[in-house]
Amino acid sequence: MDIDKLIARINELSRKNKTVGLTDEETKERDELRQQYLNNFKRNFKQQLDSIKYVEDEEDNMKH
């Protein structure tokens, strides 16, 4: 699912929960969508961390 659609659906369910409440099926869907979002966030964050290069390490390699 596209991340924008995923967030929009999570927000839609959140608004509904605050106003009229959710059915058991909608609660399950909301929980699954939240988990998908968190997994996606963690995966992207890990990729960002893995791509970091330390300047100190590069400077040490250049001196030797």
All heavy atoms as TSV, in Angstrom:
chain	resi	resn	atom	element	x	y	z
A	1	MET	N	N	0.846	-1.181	0.000
A	1	MET	CA	C	0.000	0.000	0.000
A	1	MET	C	C	0.890	1.243	0.000
A	1	MET	O	O	1.896	1.297	0.686
A	1	MET	CB	C	-0.908	-0.023	1.229
A	1	MET	CG	C	-1.815	1.186	1.335
A	1	MET	SD	S	-2.885	1.204	2.793
A	1	MET	CE	C	-4.250	0.247	2.204
A	2	ASP	N	N	0.519	2.219	-0.770
A	2	ASP	CA	C	1.224	3.489	-0.840
A	2	ASP	C	C	1.221	4.140	0.545
A	2	ASP	O	O	0.217	4.124	1.253
A	2	ASP	CB	C	0.527	4.386	-1.868
A	2	ASP	CG	C	1.168	5.735	-2.005
A	2	ASP	OD1	O	2.402	5.835	-1.840
A	2	ASP	OD2	O	0.439	6.711	-2.270
A	3	ILE	N	N	2.347	4.716	0.943
A	3	ILE	CA	C	2.486	5.279	2.288
A	3	ILE	C	C	1.476	6.398	2.539
A	3	ILE	O	O	0.935	6.510	3.643
A	3	ILE	CB	C	3.939	5.754	2.553
A	3	ILE	CG1	C	4.167	6.060	4.042
A	3	ILE	CG2	C	4.275	6.963	1.726
A	3	ILE	CD1	C	4.177	4.878	4.916
A	4	ASP	N	N	1.193	7.206	1.538
A	4	ASP	CA	C	0.215	8.284	1.711
A	4	ASP	C	C	-1.185	7.728	1.951
A	4	ASP	O	O	-1.931	8.232	2.794
A	4	ASP	CB	C	0.208	9.216	0.499
A	4	ASP	CG	C	1.509	9.998	0.372
A	4	ASP	OD1	O	2.129	10.289	1.420
A	4	ASP	OD2	O	1.902	10.312	-0.763
A	5	LYS	N	N	-1.534	6.679	1.220
A	5	LYS	CA	C	-2.839	6.037	1.418
A	5	LYS	C	C	-2.903	5.352	2.780
A	5	LYS	O	O	-3.947	5.367	3.441
A	5	LYS	CB	C	-3.107	5.026	0.309
A	5	LYS	CG	C	-3.348	5.656	-1.043
A	5	LYS	CD	C	-3.583	4.613	-2.103
A	5	LYS	CE	C	-3.763	5.261	-3.466
A	5	LYS	NZ	N	-3.936	4.255	-4.535
A	6	LEU	N	N	-1.793	4.763	3.178
A	6	LEU	CA	C	-1.715	4.101	4.470
A	6	LEU	C	C	-1.958	5.110	5.604
A	6	LEU	O	O	-2.781	4.877	6.489
A	6	LEU	CB	C	-0.344	3.444	4.635
A	6	LEU	CG	C	-0.067	2.666	5.898
A	6	LEU	CD1	C	-0.875	1.378	5.911
A	6	LEU	CD2	C	1.410	2.347	6.011
A	7	ILE	N	N	-1.275	6.229	5.551
A	7	ILE	CA	C	-1.442	7.274	6.565
A	7	ILE	C	C	-2.849	7.842	6.538
A	7	ILE	O	O	-3.459	8.065	7.593
A	7	ILE	CB	C	-0.385	8.383	6.369
A	7	ILE	CG1	C	1.009	7.830	6.683
A	7	ILE	CG2	C	-0.688	9.587	7.255
A	7	ILE	CD1	C	2.140	8.755	6.304
A	8	ALA	N	N	-3.388	8.053	5.353
A	8	ALA	CA	C	-4.744	8.591	5.237
A	8	ALA	C	C	-5.760	7.638	5.870
A	8	ALA	O	O	-6.666	8.086	6.586
A	8	ALA	CB	C	-5.086	8.834	3.772
A	9	ARG	N	N	-5.597	6.354	5.645
A	9	ARG	CA	C	-6.539	5.377	6.219
A	9	ARG	C	C	-6.383	5.309	7.744
A	9	ARG	O	O	-7.382	5.234	8.468
A	9	ARG	CB	C	-6.322	4.000	5.582
A	9	ARG	CG	C	-7.260	2.941	6.084
A	9	ARG	CD	C	-8.713	3.239	5.746
A	9	ARG	NE	N	-9.564	2.156	6.231
A	9	ARG	CZ	C	-10.830	2.283	6.560
A	9	ARG	NH1	N	-11.441	3.433	6.418
A	9	ARG	NH2	N	-11.505	1.253	7.006
A	10	ILE	N	N	-5.157	5.343	8.232
A	10	ILE	CA	C	-4.925	5.346	9.681
A	10	ILE	C	C	-5.594	6.568	10.306
A	10	ILE	O	O	-6.266	6.467	11.337
A	10	ILE	CB	C	-3.416	5.325	10.009
A	10	ILE	CG1	C	-2.805	3.977	9.619
A	10	ILE	CG2	C	-3.180	5.614	11.490
A	10	ILE	CD1	C	-1.292	3.936	9.685
A	11	ASN	N	N	-5.415	7.728	9.679
A	11	ASN	CA	C	-6.024	8.956	10.195
A	11	ASN	C	C	-7.546	8.894	10.148
A	11	ASN	O	O	-8.225	9.365	11.068
A	11	ASN	CB	C	-5.512	10.166	9.423
A	11	ASN	CG	C	-4.068	10.478	9.749
A	11	ASN	OD1	O	-3.572	10.115	10.806
A	11	ASN	ND2	N	-3.392	11.154	8.831
A	12	GLU	N	N	-8.070	8.323	9.084
A	12	GLU	CA	C	-9.521	8.184	8.950
A	12	GLU	C	C	-10.080	7.320	10.087
A	12	GLU	O	O	-11.086	7.673	10.717
A	12	GLU	CB	C	-9.841	7.560	7.595
A	12	GLU	CG	C	-11.303	7.327	7.324
A	12	GLU	CD	C	-11.532	6.638	5.985
A	12	GLU	OE1	O	-10.683	6.750	5.078
A	12	GLU	OE2	O	-12.568	5.966	5.851
A	13	LEU	N	N	-9.417	6.208	10.348
A	13	LEU	CA	C	-9.865	5.325	11.426
A	13	LEU	C	C	-9.701	5.990	12.793
A	13	LEU	O	O	-10.537	5.815	13.678
A	13	LEU	CB	C	-9.106	3.997	11.373
A	13	LEU	CG	C	-9.446	3.090	10.194
A	13	LEU	CD1	C	-8.462	1.934	10.105
A	13	LEU	CD2	C	-10.869	2.580	10.289
A	14	SER	N	N	-8.663	6.775	12.935
A	14	SER	CA	C	-8.441	7.484	14.195
A	14	SER	C	C	-9.551	8.499	14.461
A	14	SER	O	O	-10.067	8.596	15.585
A	14	SER	CB	C	-7.080	8.177	14.170
A	14	SER	OG	O	-6.866	8.876	15.360
A	15	ARG	N	N	-9.910	9.253	13.430
A	15	ARG	CA	C	-10.993	10.231	13.576
A	15	ARG	C	C	-12.315	9.546	13.905
A	15	ARG	O	O	-13.075	9.995	14.761
A	15	ARG	CB	C	-11.137	11.070	12.304
A	15	ARG	CG	C	-10.094	12.155	12.168
A	15	ARG	CD	C	-10.400	13.087	11.011
A	15	ARG	NE	N	-10.373	12.422	9.712
A	15	ARG	CZ	C	-9.277	12.233	8.987
A	15	ARG	NH1	N	-8.117	12.655	9.409
A	15	ARG	NH2	N	-9.354	11.618	7.814
A	16	LYS	N	N	-12.568	8.432	13.228
A	16	LYS	CA	C	-13.809	7.698	13.478
A	16	LYS	C	C	-13.834	7.155	14.907
A	16	LYS	O	O	-14.871	7.179	15.575
A	16	LYS	CB	C	-13.977	6.560	12.477
A	16	LYS	CG	C	-15.293	5.818	12.653
A	16	LYS	CD	C	-15.509	4.749	11.616
A	16	LYS	CE	C	-16.856	4.069	11.886
A	16	LYS	NZ	N	-17.061	2.921	11.034
A	17	ASN	N	N	-12.679	6.688	15.378
A	17	ASN	CA	C	-12.599	6.151	16.731
A	17	ASN	C	C	-12.924	7.240	17.765
A	17	ASN	O	O	-13.574	6.970	18.772
A	17	ASN	CB	C	-11.207	5.577	16.996
A	17	ASN	CG	C	-11.108	4.870	18.328
A	17	ASN	OD1	O	-12.002	4.134	18.713
A	17	ASN	ND2	N	-10.020	5.101	19.025
A	18	LYS	N	N	-12.494	8.470	17.508
A	18	LYS	CA	C	-12.749	9.570	18.433
A	18	LYS	C	C	-14.210	10.021	18.420
A	18	LYS	O	O	-14.688	10.568	19.402
A	18	LYS	CB	C	-11.856	10.757	18.101
A	18	LYS	CG	C	-10.395	10.508	18.395
A	18	LYS	CD	C	-9.540	11.689	18.011
A	18	LYS	CE	C	-8.066	11.398	18.243
A	18	LYS	NZ	N	-7.212	12.503	17.832
A	19	THR	N	N	-14.899	9.808	17.308
A	19	THR	CA	C	-16.271	10.292	17.204
A	19	THR	C	C	-17.295	9.218	17.539
A	19	THR	O	O	-18.044	9.362	18.501
A	19	THR	CB	C	-16.555	10.860	15.793
A	19	THR	OG1	O	-16.291	9.842	14.817
A	19	THR	CG2	C	-15.706	12.085	15.508
A	20	VAL	N	N	-17.335	8.145	16.766
A	20	VAL	CA	C	-18.380	7.128	16.959
A	20	VAL	C	C	-17.833	5.788	17.418
A	20	VAL	O	O	-18.605	4.904	17.772
A	20	VAL	CB	C	-19.209	6.926	15.660
A	20	VAL	CG1	C	-19.983	8.168	15.307
A	20	VAL	CG2	C	-18.327	6.472	14.519
A	21	GLY	N	N	-16.529	5.611	17.401
A	21	GLY	CA	C	-15.939	4.333	17.782
A	21	GLY	C	C	-15.733	3.421	16.586
A	21	GLY	O	O	-16.235	3.683	15.495
A	22	LEU	N	N	-14.986	2.372	16.815
A	22	LEU	CA	C	-14.654	1.431	15.748
A	22	LEU	C	C	-15.253	0.063	16.040
A	22	LEU	O	O	-15.391	-0.327	17.202
A	22	LEU	CB	C	-13.134	1.278	15.625
A	22	LEU	CG	C	-12.323	2.508	15.241
A	22	LEU	CD1	C	-10.837	2.184	15.294
A	22	LEU	CD2	C	-12.703	3.019	13.870
A	23	THR	N	N	-15.552	-0.637	14.959
A	23	THR	CA	C	-15.969	-2.031	15.110
A	23	THR	C	C	-14.714	-2.861	15.398
A	23	THR	O	O	-13.579	-2.383	15.262
A	23	THR	CB	C	-16.641	-2.548	13.826
A	23	THR	OG1	O	-15.671	-2.569	12.771
A	23	THR	CG2	C	-17.829	-1.690	13.426
A	24	ASP	N	N	-14.920	-4.105	15.782
A	24	ASP	CA	C	-13.780	-4.988	16.040
A	24	ASP	C	C	-12.923	-5.158	14.786
A	24	ASP	O	O	-11.696	-5.184	14.854
A	24	ASP	CB	C	-14.259	-6.365	16.522
A	24	ASP	CG	C	-14.841	-6.310	17.923
A	24	ASP	OD1	O	-14.526	-5.357	18.674
A	24	ASP	OD2	O	-15.620	-7.223	18.274
A	25	GLU	N	N	-13.585	-5.251	13.635
A	25	GLU	CA	C	-12.864	-5.401	12.368
A	25	GLU	C	C	-12.030	-4.152	12.055
A	25	GLU	O	O	-10.884	-4.252	11.616
A	25	GLU	CB	C	-13.864	-5.664	11.239
A	25	GLU	CG	C	-13.206	-5.948	9.898
A	25	GLU	CD	C	-14.225	-6.275	8.826
A	25	GLU	OE1	O	-15.021	-7.206	9.046
A	25	GLU	OE2	O	-14.212	-5.594	7.796
A	26	GLU	N	N	-12.602	-2.987	12.290
A	26	GLU	CA	C	-11.873	-1.736	12.038
A	26	GLU	C	C	-10.715	-1.561	13.014
A	26	GLU	O	O	-9.652	-1.069	12.627
A	26	GLU	CB	C	-12.828	-0.546	12.135
A	26	GLU	CG	C	-13.813	-0.470	10.990
A	26	GLU	CD	C	-14.901	0.563	11.212
A	26	GLU	OE1	O	-15.278	0.816	12.382
A	26	GLU	OE2	O	-15.378	1.125	10.207
A	27	THR	N	N	-10.907	-1.980	14.247
A	27	THR	CA	C	-9.823	-1.914	15.226
A	27	THR	C	C	-8.662	-2.806	14.801
A	27	THR	O	O	-7.495	-2.406	14.868
A	27	THR	CB	C	-10.324	-2.345	16.624
A	27	THR	OG1	O	-11.398	-1.493	17.010
A	27	THR	CG2	C	-9.223	-2.263	17.658
A	28	LYS	N	N	-8.988	-3.992	14.317
A	28	LYS	CA	C	-7.957	-4.913	13.836
A	28	LYS	C	C	-7.244	-4.315	12.624
A	28	LYS	O	O	-6.014	-4.359	12.531
A	28	LYS	CB	C	-8.587	-6.259	13.471
A	28	LYS	CG	C	-7.598	-7.292	13.036
A	28	LYS	CD	C	-8.264	-8.617	12.708
A	28	LYS	CE	C	-7.231	-9.596	12.175
A	28	LYS	NZ	N	-7.831	-10.845	11.752
A	29	GLU	N	N	-8.010	-3.731	11.691
A	29	GLU	CA	C	-7.412	-3.104	10.511
A	29	GLU	C	C	-6.487	-1.966	10.918
A	29	GLU	O	O	-5.376	-1.845	10.413
A	29	GLU	CB	C	-8.509	-2.566	9.584
A	29	GLU	CG	C	-7.956	-1.854	8.362
A	29	GLU	CD	C	-9.015	-1.156	7.532
A	29	GLU	OE1	O	-10.188	-1.136	7.934
A	29	GLU	OE2	O	-8.640	-0.603	6.467
A	30	ARG	N	N	-6.948	-1.120	11.865
A	30	ARG	CA	C	-6.140	0.008	12.332
A	30	ARG	C	C	-4.827	-0.490	12.924
A	30	ARG	O	O	-3.753	0.049	12.627
A	30	ARG	CB	C	-6.917	0.806	13.370
A	30	ARG	CG	C	-6.135	2.003	13.905
A	30	ARG	CD	C	-6.762	2.580	15.127
A	30	ARG	NE	N	-6.718	1.576	16.199
A	30	ARG	CZ	C	-7.325	1.706	17.360
A	30	ARG	NH1	N	-8.050	2.776	17.610
A	30	ARG	NH2	N	-7.234	0.775	18.273
A	31	ASP	N	N	-4.884	-1.527	13.743
A	31	ASP	CA	C	-3.680	-2.073	14.361
A	31	ASP	C	C	-2.710	-2.631	13.319
A	31	ASP	O	O	-1.497	-2.431	13.413
A	31	ASP	CB	C	-4.049	-3.160	15.379
A	31	ASP	CG	C	-4.797	-2.597	16.580
A	31	ASP	OD1	O	-4.775	-1.364	16.790
A	31	ASP	OD2	O	-5.421	-3.410	17.300
A	32	GLU	N	N	-3.251	-3.320	12.312
A	32	GLU	CA	C	-2.403	-3.864	11.243
A	32	GLU	C	C	-1.763	-2.750	10.423
A	32	GLU	O	O	-0.583	-2.832	10.067
A	32	GLU	CB	C	-3.215	-4.783	10.343
A	32	GLU	CG	C	-3.616	-6.081	11.003
A	32	GLU	CD	C	-4.567	-6.919	10.165
A	32	GLU	OE1	O	-4.942	-6.493	9.044
A	32	GLU	OE2	O	-4.942	-8.005	10.629
A	33	LEU	N	N	-2.523	-1.700	10.124
A	33	LEU	CA	C	-1.983	-0.582	9.354
A	33	LEU	C	C	-0.903	0.155	10.136
A	33	LEU	O	O	0.125	0.556	9.580
A	33	LEU	CB	C	-3.108	0.389	8.963
A	33	LEU	CG	C	-4.140	-0.145	7.975
A	33	LEU	CD1	C	-5.263	0.861	7.789
A	33	LEU	CD2	C	-3.495	-0.494	6.647
A	34	ARG	N	N	-1.134	0.323	11.418
A	34	ARG	CA	C	-0.119	0.965	12.267
A	34	ARG	C	C	1.158	0.153	12.288
A	34	ARG	O	O	2.258	0.703	12.231
A	34	ARG	CB	C	-0.648	1.147	13.692
A	34	ARG	CG	C	-1.643	2.258	13.836
A	34	ARG	CD	C	-2.141	2.347	15.256
A	34	ARG	NE	N	-2.993	3.515	15.452
A	34	ARG	CZ	C	-3.644	3.769	16.570
A	34	ARG	NH1	N	-3.544	2.947	17.602
A	34	ARG	NH2	N	-4.398	4.845	16.672
A	35	GLN	N	N	1.027	-1.162	12.361
A	35	GLN	CA	C	2.206	-2.025	12.367
A	35	GLN	C	C	2.947	-1.944	11.038
A	35	GLN	O	O	4.178	-1.897	11.010
A	35	GLN	CB	C	1.813	-3.477	12.672
A	35	GLN	CG	C	2.997	-4.366	12.957
A	35	GLN	CD	C	3.803	-3.913	14.144
A	35	GLN	OE1	O	3.254	-3.640	15.202
A	35	GLN	NE2	N	5.098	-3.807	13.984
A	36	GLN	N	N	2.211	-1.902	9.931
A	36	GLN	CA	C	2.836	-1.730	8.609
A	36	GLN	C	C	3.606	-0.419	8.556
A	36	GLN	O	O	4.731	-0.364	8.057
A	36	GLN	CB	C	1.778	-1.723	7.503
A	36	GLN	CG	C	1.240	-3.057	7.131
A	36	GLN	CD	C	0.186	-2.947	6.026
A	36	GLN	OE1	O	-0.196	-1.862	5.605
A	36	GLN	NE2	N	-0.284	-4.087	5.563
A	37	TYR	N	N	2.987	0.651	9.070
A	37	TYR	CA	C	3.634	1.958	9.053
A	37	TYR	C	C	4.917	1.922	9.889
A	37	TYR	O	O	5.960	2.415	9.449
A	37	TYR	CB	C	2.681	3.028	9.590
A	37	TYR	CG	C	3.323	4.384	9.668
A	37	TYR	CD1	C	3.436	5.184	8.527
A	37	TYR	CD2	C	3.849	4.863	10.856
A	37	TYR	CE1	C	4.043	6.424	8.581
A	37	TYR	CE2	C	4.465	6.102	10.917
A	37	TYR	CZ	C	4.559	6.878	9.783
A	37	TYR	OH	O	5.177	8.097	9.841
A	38	LEU	N	N	4.849	1.345	11.078
A	38	LEU	CA	C	6.031	1.273	11.931
A	38	LEU	C	C	7.135	0.431	11.300
A	38	LEU	O	O	8.313	0.800	11.363
A	38	LEU	CB	C	5.655	0.707	13.301
A	38	LEU	CG	C	4.880	1.646	14.208
A	38	LEU	CD1	C	4.439	0.914	15.473
A	38	LEU	CD2	C	5.696	2.863	14.557
A	39	ASN	N	N	6.774	-0.689	10.697
A	39	ASN	CA	C	7.775	-1.518	10.030
A	39	ASN	C	C	8.443	-0.770	8.889
A	39	ASN	O	O	9.657	-0.851	8.703
A	39	ASN	CB	C	7.151	-2.817	9.523
A	39	ASN	CG	C	6.775	-3.750	10.642
A	39	ASN	OD1	O	7.276	-3.646	11.756
A	39	ASN	ND2	N	5.871	-4.667	10.360
A	40	ASN	N	N	7.656	-0.034	8.126
A	40	ASN	CA	C	8.190	0.762	7.028
A	40	ASN	C	C	9.126	1.853	7.563
A	40	ASN	O	O	10.211	2.073	7.023
A	40	ASN	CB	C	7.047	1.391	6.220
A	40	ASN	CG	C	7.523	2.073	4.972
A	40	ASN	OD1	O	8.426	1.595	4.305
A	40	ASN	ND2	N	6.923	3.203	4.667
A	41	PHE	N	N	8.704	2.521	8.633
A	41	PHE	CA	C	9.521	3.568	9.236
A	41	PHE	C	C	10.849	2.998	9.731
A	41	PHE	O	O	11.917	3.559	9.467
A	41	PHE	CB	C	8.759	4.217	10.404
A	41	PHE	CG	C	9.543	5.280	11.104
A	41	PHE	CD1	C	9.535	6.576	10.628
A	41	PHE	CD2	C	10.298	4.973	12.225
A	41	PHE	CE1	C	10.262	7.564	11.266
A	41	PHE	CE2	C	11.029	5.952	12.867
A	41	PHE	CZ	C	11.015	7.251	12.391
A	42	LYS	N	N	10.792	1.875	10.427
A	42	LYS	CA	C	12.013	1.250	10.950
A	42	LYS	C	C	12.953	0.848	9.822
A	42	LYS	O	O	14.166	1.029	9.924
A	42	LYS	CB	C	11.659	0.026	11.788
A	42	LYS	CG	C	11.010	0.357	13.109
A	42	LYS	CD	C	10.606	-0.933	13.819
A	42	LYS	CE	C	9.759	-0.681	15.031
A	42	LYS	NZ	N	9.307	-1.932	15.668
A	43	ARG	N	N	12.396	0.268	8.764
A	43	ARG	CA	C	13.212	-0.165	7.627
A	43	ARG	C	C	13.910	1.029	6.977
A	43	ARG	O	O	15.113	0.996	6.710
A	43	ARG	CB	C	12.341	-0.909	6.610
A	43	ARG	CG	C	13.105	-1.488	5.445
A	43	ARG	CD	C	12.229	-2.290	4.491
A	43	ARG	NE	N	11.060	-1.559	4.029
A	43	ARG	CZ	C	9.797	-1.802	4.395
A	43	ARG	NH1	N	9.528	-2.773	5.240
A	43	ARG	NH2	N	8.805	-1.084	3.923
A	44	ASN	N	N	13.169	2.109	6.754
A	44	ASN	CA	C	13.754	3.303	6.143
A	44	ASN	C	C	14.801	3.935	7.051
A	44	ASN	O	O	15.852	4.389	6.583
A	44	ASN	CB	C	12.671	4.323	5.804
A	44	ASN	CG	C	11.807	3.882	4.658
A	44	ASN	OD1	O	12.193	3.033	3.860
A	44	ASN	ND2	N	10.622	4.448	4.579
A	45	PHE	N	N	14.518	3.979	8.336
A	45	PHE	CA	C	15.465	4.566	9.281
A	45	PHE	C	C	16.753	3.750	9.333
A	45	PHE	O	O	17.852	4.301	9.354
A	45	PHE	CB	C	14.819	4.656	10.672
A	45	PHE	CG	C	15.608	5.461	11.648
A	45	PHE	CD1	C	15.744	6.835	11.485
A	45	PHE	CD2	C	16.201	4.856	12.737
A	45	PHE	CE1	C	16.470	7.588	12.388
A	45	PHE	CE2	C	16.929	5.596	13.647
A	45	PHE	CZ	C	17.067	6.964	13.478
A	46	LYS	N	N	16.625	2.430	9.329
A	46	LYS	CA	C	17.807	1.562	9.328
A	46	LYS	C	C	18.636	1.779	8.062
A	46	LYS	O	O	19.860	1.835	8.125
A	46	LYS	CB	C	17.389	0.101	9.440
A	46	LYS	CG	C	18.579	-0.845	9.538
A	46	LYS	CD	C	18.141	-2.266	9.701
A	46	LYS	CE	C	19.268	-3.247	9.828
A	46	LYS	NZ	N	20.510	-2.977	9.211
A	47	GLN	N	N	17.978	1.940	6.929
A	47	GLN	CA	C	18.698	2.202	5.686
A	47	GLN	C	C	19.468	3.510	5.777
A	47	GLN	O	O	20.607	3.604	5.314
A	47	GLN	CB	C	17.737	2.250	4.503
A	47	GLN	CG	C	17.215	0.909	4.087
A	47	GLN	CD	C	16.181	0.999	2.977
A	47	GLN	OE1	O	15.659	2.063	2.672
A	47	GLN	NE2	N	15.855	-0.136	2.380
A	48	GLN	N	N	18.864	4.519	6.370
A	48	GLN	CA	C	19.546	5.805	6.533
A	48	GLN	C	C	20.768	5.650	7.445
A	48	GLN	O	O	21.841	6.183	7.152
A	48	GLN	CB	C	18.603	6.852	7.106
A	48	GLN	CG	C	17.566	7.331	6.125
A	48	GLN	CD	C	16.613	8.337	6.746
A	48	GLN	OE1	O	16.631	8.572	7.952
A	48	GLN	NE2	N	15.774	8.926	5.926
A	49	LEU	N	N	20.591	4.928	8.545
A	49	LEU	CA	C	21.714	4.737	9.462
A	49	LEU	C	C	22.828	3.922	8.817
A	49	LEU	O	O	24.014	4.204	9.031
A	49	LEU	CB	C	21.238	4.045	10.742
A	49	LEU	CG	C	20.345	4.871	11.649
A	49	LEU	CD1	C	19.879	4.025	12.832
A	49	LEU	CD2	C	21.048	6.117	12.132
A	50	ASP	N	N	22.464	2.928	8.038
A	50	ASP	CA	C	23.463	2.092	7.383
A	50	ASP	C	C	24.257	2.864	6.332
A	50	ASP	O	O	25.388	2.489	6.012
A	50	ASP	CB	C	22.809	0.878	6.730
A	50	ASP	CG	C	22.325	-0.136	7.754
A	50	ASP	OD1	O	22.760	-0.057	8.929
A	50	ASP	OD2	O	21.491	-0.998	7.389
A	51	SER	N	N	23.697	3.920	5.803
A	51	SER	CA	C	24.387	4.669	4.749
A	51	SER	C	C	25.260	5.798	5.299
A	51	SER	O	O	25.942	6.475	4.538
A	51	SER	CB	C	23.371	5.239	3.754
A	51	SER	OG	O	22.598	6.242	4.386
A	52	ILE	N	N	25.288	5.972	6.611
A	52	ILE	CA	C	26.098	7.039	7.217
A	52	ILE	C	C	27.572	6.663	7.141
A	52	ILE	O	O	27.965	5.543	7.461
A	52	ILE	CB	C	25.681	7.278	8.684
A	52	ILE	CG1	C	24.288	7.872	8.728
A	52	ILE	CG2	C	26.691	8.184	9.384
A	52	ILE	CD1	C	23.741	8.038	10.133
A	53	LYS	N	N	28.370	7.624	6.728
A	53	LYS	CA	C	29.820	7.438	6.709
A	53	LYS	C	C	30.407	8.388	7.743
A	53	LYS	O	O	30.051	9.560	7.805
A	53	LYS	CB	C	30.397	7.763	5.331
A	53	LYS	CG	C	29.961	6.804	4.263
A	53	LYS	CD	C	30.603	7.143	2.953
A	53	LYS	CE	C	30.117	6.173	1.884
A	53	LYS	NZ	N	30.710	6.469	0.584
A	54	TYR	N	N	31.303	7.858	8.537
A	54	TYR	CA	C	31.931	8.658	9.576
A	54	TYR	C	C	33.134	9.392	9.009
A	54	TYR	O	O	34.021	8.796	8.419
A	54	TYR	CB	C	32.358	7.771	10.743
A	54	TYR	CG	C	31.183	7.108	11.421
A	54	TYR	CD1	C	30.805	5.803	11.100
A	54	TYR	CD2	C	30.438	7.804	12.354
A	54	TYR	CE1	C	29.711	5.206	11.722
A	54	TYR	CE2	C	29.352	7.210	12.987
A	54	TYR	CZ	C	28.995	5.917	12.662
A	54	TYR	OH	O	27.922	5.335	13.269
A	55	VAL	N	N	33.170	10.683	9.208
A	55	VAL	CA	C	34.251	11.508	8.691
A	55	VAL	C	C	35.567	11.122	9.353
A	55	VAL	O	O	36.597	11.059	8.697
A	55	VAL	CB	C	33.942	13.015	8.920
A	55	VAL	CG1	C	35.103	13.886	8.503
A	55	VAL	CG2	C	32.678	13.411	8.185
A	56	GLU	N	N	35.536	10.818	10.640
A	56	GLU	CA	C	36.757	10.443	11.348
A	56	GLU	C	C	37.385	9.198	10.731
A	56	GLU	O	O	38.599	9.117	10.599
A	56	GLU	CB	C	36.470	10.181	12.840
A	56	GLU	CG	C	36.064	11.402	13.610
A	56	GLU	CD	C	34.562	11.679	13.533
A	56	GLU	OE1	O	33.790	10.811	13.071
A	56	GLU	OE2	O	34.157	12.782	13.901
A	57	ASP	N	N	36.567	8.231	10.367
A	57	ASP	CA	C	37.072	7.012	9.750
A	57	ASP	C	C	37.739	7.307	8.409
A	57	ASP	O	O	38.783	6.758	8.096
A	57	ASP	CB	C	35.950	5.997	9.551
A	57	ASP	CG	C	35.432	5.438	10.864
A	57	ASP	OD1	O	36.124	5.584	11.892
A	57	ASP	OD2	O	34.317	4.863	10.845
A	58	GLU	N	N	37.150	8.179	7.627
A	58	GLU	CA	C	37.715	8.514	6.325
A	58	GLU	C	C	39.018	9.287	6.485
A	58	GLU	O	O	39.965	9.082	5.753
A	58	GLU	CB	C	36.708	9.316	5.497
A	58	GLU	CG	C	35.539	8.484	5.046
A	58	GLU	CD	C	34.520	9.279	4.223
A	58	GLU	OE1	O	34.768	10.459	3.935
A	58	GLU	OE2	O	33.478	8.690	3.883
A	59	GLU	N	N	39.092	10.173	7.486
A	59	GLU	CA	C	40.313	10.931	7.729
A	59	GLU	C	C	41.442	10.011	8.170
A	59	GLU	O	O	42.584	10.167	7.758
A	59	GLU	CB	C	40.073	12.011	8.781
A	59	GLU	CG	C	39.216	13.144	8.281
A	59	GLU	CD	C	38.875	14.159	9.382
A	59	GLU	OE1	O	39.222	13.929	10.554
A	59	GLU	OE2	O	38.239	15.167	9.040
A	60	ASP	N	N	41.139	9.037	9.020
A	60	ASP	CA	C	42.141	8.079	9.481
A	60	ASP	C	C	42.681	7.259	8.328
A	60	ASP	O	O	43.878	6.996	8.240
A	60	ASP	CB	C	41.564	7.155	10.553
A	60	ASP	CG	C	41.341	7.848	11.886
A	60	ASP	OD1	O	41.931	8.935	12.087
A	60	ASP	OD2	O	40.567	7.317	12.713
A	61	ASN	N	N	41.833	6.865	7.399
A	61	ASN	CA	C	42.258	6.083	6.245
A	61	ASN	C	C	43.145	6.908	5.323
A	61	ASN	O	O	44.039	6.388	4.689
A	61	ASN	CB	C	41.059	5.538	5.492
A	61	ASN	CG	C	40.352	4.428	6.232
A	61	ASN	OD1	O	40.952	3.765	7.071
A	61	ASN	ND2	N	39.090	4.226	5.926
A	62	MET	N	N	42.892	8.190	5.231
A	62	MET	CA	C	43.675	9.049	4.354
A	62	MET	C	C	45.068	9.286	4.929
A	62	MET	O	O	46.029	9.455	4.195
A	62	MET	CB	C	42.945	10.370	4.119
A	62	MET	CG	C	41.645	10.206	3.336
A	62	MET	SD	S	40.755	11.734	3.168
A	62	MET	CE	C	41.775	12.568	1.981
A	63	LYS	N	N	45.212	9.290	6.244
A	63	LYS	CA	C	46.503	9.543	6.885
A	63	LYS	C	C	47.427	8.339	6.779
A	63	LYS	O	O	48.630	8.479	6.778
A	63	LYS	CB	C	46.293	9.890	8.366
A	63	LYS	CG	C	45.648	11.237	8.571
A	63	LYS	CD	C	45.455	11.521	10.052
A	63	LYS	CE	C	44.738	12.849	10.235
A	63	LYS	NZ	N	44.456	13.109	11.665
A	64	HIS	N	N	46.886	7.143	6.706
A	64	HIS	CA	C	47.721	5.934	6.712
A	64	HIS	C	C	48.170	5.562	5.362
A	64	HIS	O	O	48.025	5.719	4.360
A	64	HIS	CB	C	46.950	4.758	7.313
A	64	HIS	CG	C	46.623	4.971	8.751
A	64	HIS	ND1	N	47.570	4.890	9.747
A	64	HIS	CD2	C	45.467	5.298	9.370
A	64	HIS	CE1	C	46.994	5.134	10.912
A	64	HIS	NE2	N	45.698	5.391	10.700
